[in-house]
């Protein structure tokens, strides 16, 4: 079963990290591409920063930047195509190697928040091992299981959380006004109110994180 993993990665020589550290207010996102060929070291970036001149001065001195081309600049937002130096740390090669995709990549703190679509947990383990071998700090923020095409999406829910949410929903716990109390839902499921409360709370957190939220690790 495929998985979606949200990771935070950090290293002094990760792409554009020197720029991120020099410009505290800069916001950088990788513009998603359909595929990433092995060995590719140039990527399109969307960079938000008020001072274009200051930004490009830092890019000129960034040891991870071999060259850059400005595609467009409008109201403090630039689209750049950036070629990385050979010594730049990247995780895109190993993600491609395990048949994964970079779904979303943006700066967070002094590193990158990355969302990956991977074929299975073994692929995630390979990415983790690669990061460890290259001294890249990698923190797993969230992992969501994806059901096979045509099946019901898991949205990061455990079976217990899914059952608790479905039961509470069917019994009117989420209705306005509420038709069943937490204690009544708990009694029906043969659980304590504390246990069912925890399942509902964690289930709603995972559901929100998998659908509408952009969770951000602390800087």
C-alpha positions in Angstrom: 0.0 0.0 0.0 1.3 3.4 -0.9 1.9 6.0 1.7 2.2 9.8 2.0 4.9 11.0 4.3 5.5 14.5 5.6 9.1 15.1 6.6 11.3 17.9 7.9 14.9 17.7 6.6 17.9 19.8 7.6 21.6 20.1 6.7 24.0 22.9 6.2 24.4 22.1 2.5 20.8 21.3 1.6 19.6 23.3 -1.4 19.3 27.0 -0.6 19.7 26.5 3.2 22.4 29.3 3.3 19.9 31.6 1.7 17.2 30.6 4.1 19.5 31.3 7.1 20.7 34.6 5.7 17.2 35.9 4.9 14.9 35.1 7.9 11.8 36.4 6.2 12.2 34.5 2.9 9.6 31.9 1.9 10.7 29.4 -0.8 8.7 26.6 -2.4 9.7 24.1 -5.1 7.4 24.3 -8.0 6.0 20.8 -8.5 7.0 18.9 -11.6 5.5 15.7 -13.0 8.7 13.8 -12.9 12.2 14.2 -11.6 14.9 12.4 -13.7 17.9 10.9 -11.8 20.8 13.3 -11.8 18.8 16.4 -12.3 20.2 19.3 -10.2 18.2 22.2 -11.5 14.7 23.0 -10.2 12.1 25.8 -10.5 11.4 27.7 -7.3 8.8 30.2 -6.1 10.6 32.7 -3.8 8.8 35.3 -1.8 10.9 38.2 -0.5 10.4 41.9 -0.6 13.9 42.9 -1.8 14.9 41.3 -5.0 18.3 42.9 -5.1 19.1 41.6 -1.6 17.8 38.2 -2.5 19.9 37.9 -5.6 23.0 39.1 -3.7 22.5 36.1 -1.3 21.9 33.7 -4.1 25.2 34.8 -5.7 27.0 33.9 -2.5 25.0 30.7 -1.7 27.4 27.7 -2.0 24.5 25.5 -3.1 23.7 27.7 -6.1 25.7 27.2 -9.3 23.5 29.5 -11.3 20.0 30.9 -11.5 17.7 32.4 -14.0 14.8 34.7 -13.2 11.6 33.7 -15.0 9.3 36.2 -13.5 9.1 38.8 -10.7 5.9 40.3 -9.5 5.1 42.1 -6.2 7.8 40.5 -4.1 7.5 37.1 -5.6 9.9 35.6 -8.1 10.0 32.4 -10.1 13.6 31.2 -10.5 15.2 28.2 -12.2 18.1 27.3 -10.0 21.0 25.0 -10.8 22.6 23.4 -7.7 26.3 22.9 -7.2 27.7 19.3 -7.2 28.2 19.3 -3.4 24.6 20.3 -2.7 22.6 17.8 -0.6 19.4 16.6 -2.3 16.9 13.9 -1.4 15.2 14.0 -4.8 17.6 11.3 -6.3 16.7 8.7 -3.7 13.0 9.5 -3.9 13.1 9.0 -7.6 15.2 5.8 -7.1 12.4 4.2 -4.9 9.7 5.3 -7.4 8.4 8.1 -5.2 7.3 11.6 -5.9 8.0 15.0 -4.3 4.4 16.3 -3.9 5.2 19.5 -2.0 8.4 21.1 -0.7 8.7 24.4 1.2 11.1 26.1 3.6 10.4 25.6 7.3 12.8 27.0 9.9 16.3 26.4 8.7 15.4 23.4 6.6 12.7 22.0 4.3 9.2 20.6 4.9 8.7 17.9 2.3 5.6 15.8 1.4 6.4 12.5 -0.4 4.3 9.9 -2.1 6.0 6.6 -1.8 5.1 3.1 -2.8 5.4 1.6 0.7 7.1 1.9 4.1 10.1 0.1 2.8 10.7 3.0 0.4 10.4 5.5 3.3 13.0 3.4 5.2 15.3 3.6 2.2 14.9 7.4 2.1 15.6 7.5 5.9 18.7 5.4 5.5 19.9 7.7 2.7 19.5 10.7 4.9 21.4 9.1 7.7 24.2 8.1 5.4 24.5 11.7 4.2 24.2 13.3 7.7 20.8 14.8 6.8 18.6 15.4 9.8 15.2 13.8 8.9 12.2 14.0 11.2 9.0 12.2 10.3 6.1 14.5 11.0 3.2 12.5 9.6 2.6 9.2 7.7 -0.7 8.5 6.0 -1.6 5.2 4.4 -3.2 5.3 1.0 -5.6 2.6 0.1 -5.5 1.0 -3.4 -7.2 2.9 -6.2 -10.9 2.5 -5.9 -10.8 1.8 -2.2 -11.6 4.0 0.7 -8.9 6.4 1.6 -7.4 5.9 5.1 -6.5 9.6 5.6 -4.0 8.6 8.2 -6.7 7.0 10.4 -6.2 3.8 12.3 -9.0 1.2 12.2 -9.9 2.1 15.8 -10.1 5.8 15.0 -12.2 5.2 11.9 -14.6 3.1 13.8 -14.9 5.6 16.6 -15.5 8.5 14.2 -18.1 6.6 12.2 -19.9 5.4 15.3 -19.9 8.9 16.8 -21.1 10.4 13.5 -23.9 7.8 13.0 -25.2 8.3 16.6 -25.3 12.1 16.3 -22.4 13.0 18.5 -21.4 15.6 15.9 -24.9 16.9 15.3 -26.1 20.3 16.4 -27.8 20.0 18.8 -25.8 16.9 19.9 -28.0 13.7 19.9 -25.7 11.4 21.9 -23.2 12.3 24.6 -19.6 11.1 24.7 -20.5 8.7 27.5 -23.3 7.2 25.4 -21.0 6.6 22.4 -18.4 5.1 24.7 -20.9 2.8 26.3 -22.1 1.6 22.9 -18.5 0.8 21.9 -17.7 -0.8 25.2 -15.0 1.8 26.0 -14.4 4.4 28.7 -15.2 8.0 27.9 -11.5 8.8 28.2 -10.6 6.1 25.6 -13.2 7.2 23.1 -12.3 10.8 23.6 -8.7 10.1 22.8 -9.6 8.1 19.6 -11.9 10.9 18.4 -9.4 13.6 19.1 -6.5 11.8 17.5 -8.7 10.7 14.6 -9.9 14.2 13.9 -6.3 15.5 14.1 -5.2 12.9 11.5 -8.2 13.6 9.3 -7.6 17.3 9.3 -3.8 16.9 8.7 -4.4 14.6 5.8 -7.0 16.8 4.1 -7.0 20.5 4.7 -4.1 21.4 7.1 -0.5 22.3 6.5 1.1 21.1 9.7 4.3 23.0 10.5 7.0 21.7 12.9 8.3 24.2 15.3 11.2 26.2 14.0 
